[in-house]
Amino acid sequence: MIKNFVFDMGNVLMDFSPDYILSRYTDDLDTIKELKRVIFTSPLWGMLDNGDISFEEASEKISKESPDHLRNMVEDIFSTWQNHKVPRLDMLELVKELKSKGYGIYLCSNAAARFYTYKDKYEVFNYFDDLVISADINISKPDVRIYEYLLEKNKLNAEECLFVDDIMANVMASQKVGMFAYHYNGNVDLFREFLKTVRLI
């Protein structure tokens, strides 16, 4: 019987679209493409999420690797991009409903340590029993150890947890440790129908 929900953050609880974020800084499509390459697809981005490098170190390295004409913009974006994260209010309402029904609510997300500088801006995190962030433990999804850590830390039984993520590799990894899982495609109505079908709401 499911007693707990474990949520991913990006594209589940809130939007994470590099194209949208970068469009807040420029409307030139070629510049957006170059900025995405320099920032969001840089190996340093994954290192930040995994807690292998500090924000200051990553910022300095990304700035040095940036084309001269983009350097100031890159530094600005790298420092402020999180201000453009858009919460998904339909998922907020669902999380509140699940919490009111007595389910445990947990986060398991690949995110840098700067998560703690902005999490309080978003109401949704008020309803979570625990937040497991990859940077805190130097383990990122889909490494099964991050799920094992969450289960052990919170004394949860895997078979009593439903994991929700938009990336199939992460969904499959959670199933390897015994969790039930749902591959979320951005359609909260479809997710609600699933939850009703399996009698969780």
N, C-alpha and C positions, 0 to 999 in steps of 0.2 A: 504494500500500500504506500502510495506517495505521501510523504509528510513534509517534504522540502523542495523548494524551487531554487535552482542555481542559474543565475543569469550572466551572460556576457554583457559587456557595456556597449561597444561600438556597433552601430546599426541594429541594436536591439533596444536598449534603453535610451539611446540618443544617436543622432545621425553622426556618422564619420565619413565625410566626403571631401577628400583633398581638393577636388575641383571647386566645390562650393566654397570651402575655406579660402582658397587662393583667389577666388573671384571677389572676395571682400577687400582685396588689396590691389587688384588690377583687372581690367577687362580685356587685356590683350591675350589672345589664345596662345600665341607662341611663348609669351612670357610665362603663362600658367603652366604650360608643358615643361618648360625648363625648370621652373621652381619646384614642380612636383618631382622631377628627377633629382634635383639637388637636395631636397629636404625629405620628402616622404618615402622615396625609394632608396635612399642612402642606407648602407649597412649600419650607419650610426643610429638610425631610427630604431632598428631592432635591438641594438645594444642598449639604448636608453630604456626600452620596454623591459629588457631583461635585467636591468640594474647593473650592467657591466661598465657603465661610464656615467659620469656626472653630467648634469645639464650644462654646467660651465665648460667642461671639456668638449662635449658634443657641439656646443654653440661655437666655440673657437675653431674647431676642426671644420665644421660645415662652412663657416664664414671664409676660411682660408681656401677651401675647395670651390667656392662660388666664383662665377665670372665677375670681373670688376664692376660691370654696370649693374649687377644685381645684388651686390654685397650688402648694401644698406637695407634693401628690402628683405633679403634673407634673414638678416639679424632681427629685424622687426617682426617678421612672421614667426620665426622660431621662438621668440619671447612671448608672443600674444595669440598664437593660433587657437589656443584652447578657449579663448573668449568667444569663439564663433561656433562652438559646439551647440547643437540644437536638440533640446530634450524632446522625446517622443511622448506627448501628453497622453496618447491612447494607452501606451504601455504603463505610464504612471498610474492611470486609473485601474488597470488590471493588477498591478503590483499591490495597490492599496486594497483591492478586493480580496486578493489572495491572503494578504496579511490579516485582514479582518476575519477570514475563515480559519485562522489558526495555523497556517502553513509557516514553516521556517523559510526565510528569504535570504539568499546569499549571493554574493558577487564573486565571479572568477574571471578576471580580465587581464589581458596583456596591456599593461599601462606603465608609463614611467612614474617615478616618484613624485613628479609635479601634480599627479592626480590629487594629492592632499591639499594643494593650493586652490583648487577650484571645486572640489566635491560638495562643499557646503552651499554652493550656489544653486544646487539642484535638489528639489524636494524629494525626489525618488529615493535618494540614499538614506533618508530618515527612516525608511521602513525595512532596512536591511539588518539582519542579525550579525553579519560579519562580512568584511570586504577583503578578498584575497587578490592582491595585485602582484603581477609577475616581478616587478622591480624589487619588491620586498624580499623575495626568496630566491632571486636569480634563476627562476625557472619559468619558461613561457609555454603556453599552449602551442602545439598539441602534445607536448611532453606529458606523459601520464602522471608524472610525479606531482604536478601542480594540483591535479584532482585528488590524488592520495593525500597531499598536504591538507587540503581543505577538509576532507573527510576526517582525518585524524585530529586536526586542530579543534574541530567542532563536534567530535564524537558522533558523527553521522554514519548511518548505514547506507552504502551505495545504492542498494535496491529500493531505498525509500526516497531517492532523489531524482528529480527530473531536471536535466540540464538543457538550457536553451541558448543556442548560438547560431550565428548566420554563416559560419564557415564549416563546411562538411568535415574537414580534417579534424577539427576540434570536437565536433559531435561524435565522430567515430572513436576518438581517443577516450572520451568520457565513457563510452560504452565498454571499452576494454577494462575499465576498473569496476564495472558492474552497475553503472548508472543507467537509468532510462534517459532518453534524449529526444529533443525536438529540433529539427533543422528549420530555423526561423527565416522566412523570406521577406519580412517586412510587412506582411499582411496580418494585422492583429485580429481582424475578424475571423480569419481562417484558423488562427491559433486558438481563439475562444471556442470555435466550433469543435476543434480537436479536444479541448479541455472538457467541454460538455459531453462529447461522445464517450470519453473515458471516465466521466463522472467525477471530475476533479473540481468543477464549479457547478 
